[in-house]
């Protein structure tokens, strides 16, 4: 079976890096914000979030994304923590013969850097993210690219936000919503996640029990 994992809030806790880089980008626009109020930026595409949460117009939002990347590309991508139990889960899934993929809305070049830095890249058959030019930022587009690269159309998605569930369902594949990340349980339930997992261990058990979905 092919298992597609989101990255932020699913395999790693990126809160420090993302919030500090958003704060840095907003300051350039003359906007002051505390790190705690910036956690909603974890998960959805940055360009959308700058417009939605702070009312930036498209040009301002694009400038904010570039400023964000100025810090993220050097420092922010490493301000990250692998959730306990993730390495063991990935190793067990590989040992059971499953193919693993990363499907992130984060630029693919950064996803690769992060996974290599934390020695997680070795577990994945394909690693897919968005493009730096702003294309392929929505989860359904990322999943479509994974299917093209692996010549597949059947999988299970694992993610912590409604965007993961919605992207999976656009491709008629099931999704495990993990509640230990940055999506609230009601967000995932309202998006009709097929399963809810409250821990890495529960995620592992659901995947092993549903390997023939």
Phi and psi in degrees as GROMACS dihedral restraints (atoms count N, CA, C in turn):
[ dihedral_restraints ]
;  ai    aj    ak    al  type     phi  dphi    fc
    3     4     5     6     1   -93.6    20    10
    4     5     6     7     1   127.0    20    10
    6     7     8     9     1  -116.7    20    10
    7     8     9    10     1   122.0    20    10
    9    10    11    12     1  -104.0    20    10
   10    11    12    13     1   122.3    20    10
   12    13    14    15     1  -105.9    20    10
   13    14    15    16     1   134.7    20    10
   15    16    17    18     1   -68.4    20    10
   16    17    18    19     1   164.0    20    10
   18    19    20    21     1  -101.7    20    10
   19    20    21    22     1   -68.2    20    10
   21    22    23    24     1   -65.7    20    10
   22    23    24    25     1   125.0    20    10
   24    25    26    27     1    80.4    20    10
   25    26    27    28     1     0.2    20    10
   27    28    29    30     1  -120.9    20    10
   28    29    30    31     1   -51.2    20    10
   30    31    32    33     1  -102.4    20    10
   31    32    33    34     1   -34.2    20    10
   33    34    35    36     1  -132.0    20    10
   34    35    36    37     1   157.6    20    10
   36    37    38    39     1  -101.0    20    10
   37    38    39    40     1   104.1    20    10
   39    40    41    42     1   -97.3    20    10
   40    41    42    43     1    13.4    20    10
   42    43    44    45     1   -53.1    20    10
   43    44    45    46     1   -49.6    20    10
   45    46    47    48     1   -59.5    20    10
   46    47    48    49     1   -49.6    20    10
   48    49    50    51     1   -65.5    20    10
   49    50    51    52     1   -45.8    20    10
   51    52    53    54     1   -67.1    20    10
   52    53    54    55     1   -48.6    20    10
   54    55    56    57     1   -66.3    20    10
   55    56    57    58     1   -37.6    20    10
   57    58    59    60     1   -67.3    20    10
   58    59    60    61     1   -34.9    20    10
   60    61    62    63     1   -74.7    20    10
   61    62    63    64     1   -35.4    20    10
   63    64    65    66     1   -66.3    20    10
   64    65    66    67     1   -43.3    20    10
   66    67    68    69     1   -58.2    20    10
   67    68    69    70     1   -42.2    20    10
   69    70    71    72     1   -62.7    20    10
   70    71    72    73     1   -42.8    20    10
   72    73    74    75     1   -69.3    20    10
   73    74    75    76     1   -40.7    20    10
   75    76    77    78     1   -67.3    20    10
   76    77    78    79     1   -37.3    20    10
   78    79    80    81     1   -59.6    20    10
   79    80    81    82     1   -35.2    20    10
   81    82    83    84     1   -65.1    20    10
   82    83    84    85     1   -24.0    20    10
   84    85    86    87     1   -93.1    20    10
   85    86    87    88     1     3.6    20    10
   87    88    89    90     1    81.3    20    10
   88    89    90    91     1    20.2    20    10
   90    91    92    93     1  -112.1    20    10
   91    92    93    94     1   126.3    20    10
   93    94    95    96     1   -98.8    20    10
   94    95    96    97     1   133.8    20    10
   96    97    98    99     1  -147.7    20    10
   97    98    99   100     1   143.7    20    10
   99   100   101   102     1   -79.6    20    10
  100   101   102   103     1   157.1    20    10
  102   103   104   105     1   -63.1    20    10
  103   104   105   106     1   -37.9    20    10
  105   106   107   108     1   -61.9    20    10
  106   107   108   109     1   -37.0    20    10
  108   109   110   111     1   -77.7    20    10
  109   110   111   112     1    -2.1    20    10
  111   112   113   114     1  -101.1    20    10
  112   113   114   115     1     2.8    20    10
  114   115   116   117     1   -61.6    20    10
  115   116   117   118     1   -27.3    20    10
  117   118   119   120     1   -61.7    20    10
  118   119   120   121     1   -13.3    20    10
  120   121   122   123     1   -74.1    20    10
  121   122   123   124     1   -12.5    20    10
  123   124   125   126     1   -80.4    20    10
  124   125   126   127     1   112.1    20    10
  126   127   128   129     1   123.7    20    10
  127   128   129   130     1   -67.9    20    10
  129   130   131   132     1   -74.8    20    10
  130   131   132   133     1   163.7    20    10
  132   133   134   135     1   -57.4    20    10
  133   134   135   136     1   136.4    20    10
  135   136   137   138     1   -58.0    20    10
  136   137   138   139     1   -45.0    20    10
  138   139   140   141     1   -57.1    20    10
  139   140   141   142     1   -43.0    20    10
  141   142   143   144     1   -65.0    20    10
  142   143   144   145     1   -42.3    20    10
  144   145   146   147     1   -67.5    20    10
  145   146   147   148     1   -40.0    20    10
  147   148   149   150     1   -61.4    20    10
  148   149   150   151     1   -35.8    20    10
  150   151   152   153     1   -76.7    20    10
  151   152   153   154     1   -42.4    20    10
  153   154   155   156     1   -69.7    20    10
  154   155   156   157     1   -47.3    20    10
  156   157   158   159     1   -87.3    20    10
  157   158   159   160     1   -26.1    20    10
  159   160   161   162     1  -126.3    20    10
  160   161   162   163     1     8.9    20    10
  162   163   164   165     1    65.9    20    10
  163   164   165   166     1    23.8    20    10
  165   166   167   168     1   -72.5    20    10
  166   167   168   169     1   143.7    20    10
  168   169   170   171     1   -77.1    20    10
  169   170   171   172     1   168.5    20    10
  171   172   173   174     1   -53.7    20    10
  172   173   174   175     1   -40.1    20    10
  174   175   176   177     1   -68.6    20    10
  175   176   177   178     1   -42.9    20    10
  177   178   179   180     1   -63.8    20    10
  178   179   180   181     1   -40.1    20    10
  180   181   182   183     1   -63.6    20    10
  181   182   183   184     1   -40.3    20    10
  183   184   185   186     1   -64.2    20    10
  184   185   186   187     1   -40.0    20    10
  186   187   188   189     1   -63.9    20    10
  187   188   189   190     1   -38.5    20    10
  189   190   191   192     1   -65.7    20    10
  190   191   192   193     1   -39.4    20    10
  192   193   194   195     1   -61.9    20    10
  193   194   195   196     1   -43.4    20    10
  195   196   197   198     1   -63.9    20    10
  196   197   198   199     1   -39.6    20    10
  198   199   200   201     1   -67.1    20    10
  199   200   201   202     1   -41.6    20    10
  201   202   203   204     1   -55.0    20    10
  202   203   204   205     1   -47.8    20    10
  204   205   206   207     1   -67.3    20    10
  205   206   207   208     1   -25.6    20    10
  207   208   209   210     1   -57.6    20    10
  208   209   210   211     1   -42.7    20    10
  210   211   212   213     1   -86.5    20    10
  211   212   213   214     1   -39.9    20    10
  213   214   215   216     1   -63.1    20    10
  214   215   216   217     1   -40.5    20    10
  216   217   218   219     1   -66.1    20    10
  217   218   219   220     1   -22.8    20    10
  219   220   221   222     1  -102.0    20    10
  220   221   222   223     1   -40.2    20    10
  222   223   224   225     1  -125.1    20    10
  223   224   225   226     1   -49.1    20    10
  225   226   227   228     1   -59.2    20    10
  226   227   228   229     1   -34.8    20    10
  228   229   230   231     1   -66.8    20    10
  229   230   231   232     1   -20.0    20    10
  231   232   233   234     1   -96.5    20    10
  232   233   234   235     1    -7.0    20    10
  234   235   236   237     1   -84.1    20    10
  235   236   237   238     1    74.9    20    10
  237   238   239   240     1  -152.0    20    10
  238   239   240   241     1   151.1    20    10
  240   241   242   243     1  -133.3    20    10
  241   242   243   244     1   130.0    20    10
  243   244   245   246     1   -76.5    20    10
  244   245   246   247     1   127.4    20    10
  246   247   248   249     1   -60.9    20    10
  247   248   249   250     1   141.7    20    10
  249   250   251   252     1   -57.1    20    10
  250   251   252   253     1   135.2    20    10
  252   253   254   255     1    92.5    20    10
  253   254   255   256     1   -10.9    20    10
  255   256   257   258     1   -65.8    20    10
  256   257   258   259     1   -48.2    20    10
  258   259   260   261     1   -58.8    20    10
  259   260   261   262     1   -44.4    20    10
  261   262   263   264     1   -64.2    20    10
  262   263   264   265     1   -40.7    20    10
  264   265   266   267     1   -63.1    20    10
  265   266   267   268     1   -47.4    20    10
  267   268   269   270     1   -61.5    20    10
  268   269   270   271     1   -41.2    20    10
  270   271   272   273     1   -63.2    20    10
  271   272   273   274     1   -41.8    20    10
  273   274   275   276     1   -67.4    20    10
  274   275   276   277     1   -41.0    20    10
  276   277   278   279     1   -63.6    20    10
  277   278   279   280     1   -42.0    20    10
  279   280   281   282     1   -63.9    20    10
  280   281   282   283     1   -42.6    20    10
  282   283   284   285     1   -62.8    20    10
  283   284   285   286     1   -26.4    20    10
  285   286   287   288     1   -87.1    20    10
  286   287   288   289     1     7.1    20    10
  288   289   290   291     1    88.0    20    10
  289   290   291   292     1    11.0    20    10
  291   292   293   294     1   -83.3    20    10
  292   293   294   295     1   148.6    20    10
  294   295   296   297     1   -90.7    20    10
  295   296   297   298     1   137.8    20    10
  297   298   299   300     1  -119.5    20    10
  298   299   300   301     1   142.8    20    10
  300   301   302   303     1  -137.8    20    10
  301   302   303   304     1   154.3    20    10
  303   304   305   306     1  -106.8    20    10
  304   305   306   307     1   131.1    20    10
  306   307   308   309     1  -128.6    20    10
  307   308   309   310     1    98.3    20    10
  309   310   311   312     1  -121.7    20    10
  310   311   312   313     1   150.8    20    10
  312   313   314   315     1   -84.0    20    10
  313   314   315   316     1    -7.2    20    10
  315   316   317   318     1   -72.7    20    10
  316   317   318   319     1   147.6    20    10
  318   319   320   321     1   -52.7    20    10
  319   320   321   322     1   133.7    20    10
  321   322   323   324     1   -56.3    20    10
  322   323   324   325     1   -36.4    20    10
  324   325   326   327     1   -61.8    20    10
  325   326   327   328     1   -36.5    20    10
  327   328   329   330     1   -74.8    20    10
  328   329   330   331     1   -38.3    20    10
  330   331   332   333     1   -58.8    20    10
  331   332   333   334     1   -45.5    20    10
  333   334   335   336     1   -60.8    20    10
  334   335   336   337     1   -44.8    20    10
  336   337   338   339     1   -60.4    20    10
  337   338   339   340     1   -44.9    20    10
  339   340   341   342     1   -64.8    20    10
  340   341   342   343     1   -47.1    20    10
  342   343   344   345     1   -64.1    20    10
  343   344   345   346     1   -38.7    20    10
  345   346   347   348     1   -67.0    20    10
  346   347   348   349     1   -41.3    20    10
  348   349   350   351     1   -59.8    20    10
  349   350   351   352     1   -39.4    20    10
  351   352   353   354     1   -97.1    20    10
  352   353   354   355     1    10.8    20    10
  354   355   356   357     1    57.1    20    10
  355   356   357   358     1    41.0    20    10
  357   358   359   360     1  -105.0    20    10
  358   359   360   361     1   -16.0    20    10
  360   361   362   363     1   -60.4    20    10
  361   362   363   364     1   -27.5    20    10
  363   364   365   366     1   -64.5    20    10
  364   365   366   367     1   -17.6    20    10
  366   367   368   369     1   -85.0    20    10
  367   368   369   370     1   -13.1    20    10
  369   370   371   372     1  -108.6    20    10
  370   371   372   373     1   137.0    20    10
  372   373   374   375     1   -78.2    20    10
  373   374   375   376     1   -30.5    20    10
  375   376   377   378     1  -150.6    20    10
  376   377   378   379     1   142.9    20    10
  378   379   380   381     1  -125.4    20    10
  379   380   381   382     1   117.1    20    10
  381   382   383   384     1  -129.2    20    10
  382   383   384   385     1   138.0    20    10
  384   385   386   387     1  -143.8    20    10
  385   386   387   388     1  -162.4    20    10
  387   388   389   390     1   -86.1    20    10
  388   389   390   391     1   176.4    20    10
  390   391   392   393     1  -100.6    20    10
  391   392   393   394     1   152.9    20    10
  393   394   395   396     1   -65.1    20    10
  394   395   396   397     1   -20.7    20    10
  396   397   398   399     1   -81.7    20    10
  397   398   399   400     1     4.1    20    10
  399   400   401   402     1    93.8    20    10
  400   401   402   403     1     1.6    20    10
  402   403   404   405     1   -89.8    20    10
  403   404   405   406     1   160.2    20    10
  405   406   407   408     1    55.8    20    10
  406   407   408   409     1    47.6    20    10
  408   409   410   411     1   -95.8    20    10
  409   410   411   412     1   -17.5    20    10
  411   412   413   414     1   -93.0    20    10
  412   413   414   415     1   146.1    20    10
  414   415   416   417     1   -59.8    20    10
  415   416   417   418     1   -37.4    20    10
  417   418   419   420     1   -61.9    20    10
  418   419   420   421     1   -36.8    20    10
  420   421   422   423     1   -68.1    20    10
  421   422   423   424     1   -37.8    20    10
  423   424   425   426     1   -66.4    20    10
  424   425   426   427     1   -44.2    20    10
  426   427   428   429     1   -62.7    20    10
  427   428   429   430     1   -40.8    20    10
  429   430   431   432     1   -58.8    20    10
  430   431   432   433     1   -40.9    20    10
  432   433   434   435     1   -66.6    20    10
  433   434   435   436     1   -38.5    20    10
  435   436   437   438     1   -60.7    20    10
  436   437   438   439     1   -45.8    20    10
  438   439   440   441     1   -62.1    20    10
  439   440   441   442     1   -37.1    20    10
  441   442   443   444     1   -65.8    20    10
  442   443   444   445     1   -43.2    20    10
  444   445   446   447     1   -69.1    20    10
  445   446   447   448     1   -32.2    20    10
  447   448   449   450     1  -105.7    20    10
  448   449   450   451     1     4.2    20    10
  450   451   452   453     1    50.4    20    10
  451   452   453   454     1    50.5    20    10
  453   454   455   456     1  -133.0    20    10
  454   455   456   457     1   163.0    20    10
  456   457   458   459     1  -144.1    20    10
  457   458   459   460     1    11.4    20    10
  459   460   461   462     1  -128.3    20    10
  460   461   462   463     1   129.6    20    10
  462   463   464   465     1  -167.6    20    10
  463   464   465   466     1   175.3    20    10
  465   466   467   468     1  -121.8    20    10
  466   467   468   469     1   135.4    20    10
  468   469   470   471     1   -98.6    20    10
  469   470   471   472     1   145.2    20    10
  471   472   473   474     1  -129.0    20    10
  472   473   474   475     1   121.5    20    10
  474   475   476   477     1  -159.3    20    10
  475   476   477   478     1   169.6    20    10
  477   478   479   480     1  -109.3    20    10
  478   479   480   481     1    -0.8    20    10
  480   481   482   483     1  -126.4    20    10
  481   482   483   484     1   162.9    20    10
  483   484   485   486     1   -61.4    20    10
  484   485   486   487     1   -27.4    20    10
  486   487   488   489     1   -62.8    20    10
  487   488   489   490     1   -33.3    20    10
  489   490   491   492     1   -68.4    20    10
  490   491   492   493     1   -44.1    20    10
  492   493   494   495     1   -64.9    20    10
  493   494   495   496     1   -47.1    20    10
  495   496   497   498     1   -64.4    20    10
  496   497   498   499     1   -40.6    20    10
  498   499   500   501     1   -64.0    20    10
  499   500   501   502     1   -41.0    20    10
  501   502   503   504     1   -64.0    20    10
  502   503   504   505     1   -45.9    20    10
  504   505   506   507     1   -67.9    20    10
  505   506   507   508     1   -26.9    20    10
  507   508   509   510     1   -61.7    20    10
  508   509   510   511     1   -27.0    20    10
  510   511   512   513     1  -100.9    20    10
  511   512   513   514     1     9.6    20    10
  513   514   515   516     1    60.3    20    10
  514   515   516   517     1    37.4    20    10
  516   517   518   519     1  -119.0    20    10
  517   518   519   520     1   150.9    20    10
  519   520   521   522     1   -76.3    20    10
  520   521   522   523     1   161.7    20    10
  522   523   524   525     1  -138.6    20    10
  523   524   525   526     1   133.1    20    10
  525   526   527   528     1   -90.5    20    10
  526   527   528   529     1   123.0    20    10
  528   529   530   531     1   -94.9    20    10
  529   530   531   532     1   119.0    20    10
  531   532   533   534     1   -95.1    20    10
  532   533   534   535     1   127.8    20    10
  534   535   536   537     1   -92.2    20    10
  535   536   537   538     1    -2.8    20    10
  537   538   539   540     1   -83.9    20    10
  538   539   540   541     1    -4.2    20    10
  540   541   542   543     1   -91.5    20    10
  541   542   543   544     1  -132.4    20    10
  543   544   545   546     1  -113.5    20    10
  544   545   546   547     1     4.3    20    10
  546   547   548   549     1   -98.3    20    10
  547   548   549   550     1   133.6    20    10
  549   550   551   552     1   -71.9    20    10
  550   551   552   553     1   155.6    20    10
  552   553   554   555     1   -57.5    20    10
  553   554   555   556     1   -40.1    20    10
  555   556   557   558     1   -68.8    20    10
  556   557   558   559     1   -31.4    20    10
  558   559   560   561     1   -61.7    20    10
  559   560   561   562     1   -45.6    20    10
  561   562   563   564     1   -70.9    20    10
  562   563   564   565     1   -39.3    20    10
  564   565   566   567     1   -66.2    20    10
  565   566   567   568     1   -42.0    20    10
  567   568   569   570     1   -66.1    20    10
  568   569   570   571     1   -26.9    20    10
  570   571   572   573     1   -82.8    20    10
  571   572   573   574     1    -0.9    20    10
  573   574   575   576     1    68.4    20    10
  574   575   576   577     1    43.5    20    10
  576   577   578   579     1   -56.3    20    10
  577   578   579   580     1   140.3    20    10
  579   580   581   582     1   -73.6    20    10
  580   581   582   583     1   -29.5    20    10
  582   583   584   585     1  -141.7    20    10
  583   584   585   586     1   154.8    20    10
  585   586   587   588     1  -117.9    20    10
  586   587   588   589     1   133.6    20    10
  588   589   590   591     1  -123.4    20    10
  589   590   591   592     1   127.2    20    10
  591   592   593   594     1   -93.5    20    10
  592   593   594   595     1    -1.8    20    10
  594   595   596   597     1  -156.0    20    10
  595   596   597   598     1   167.3    20    10
  597   598   599   600     1   -62.1    20    10
  598   599   600   601     1   -40.3    20    10
  600   601   602   603     1   -60.6    20    10
  601   602   603   604     1   -44.9    20    10
  603   604   605   606     1   -63.2    20    10
  604   605   606   607     1   -37.7    20    10
  606   607   608   609     1   -59.9    20    10
  607   608   609   610     1   -47.6    20    10
  609   610   611   612     1   -58.4    20    10
  610   611   612   613     1   -45.0    20    10
  612   613   614   615     1   -64.4    20    10
  613   614   615   616     1   -41.9    20    10
  615   616   617   618     1   -62.2    20    10
  616   617   618   619     1   -42.6    20    10
  618   619   620   621     1   -65.4    20    10
  619   620   621   622     1   -42.3    20    10
  621   622   623   624     1   -69.5    20    10
  622   623   624   625     1   -32.3    20    10
  624   625   626   627     1   -79.9    20    10
  625   626   627   628     1   -17.4    20    10
  627   628   629   630     1  -121.6    20    10
  628   629   630   631     1    35.7    20    10
  630   631   632   633     1   -69.5    20    10
  631   632   633   634     1   -12.2    20    10
  633   634   635   636     1  -107.5    20    10
  634   635   636   637     1    13.5    20    10
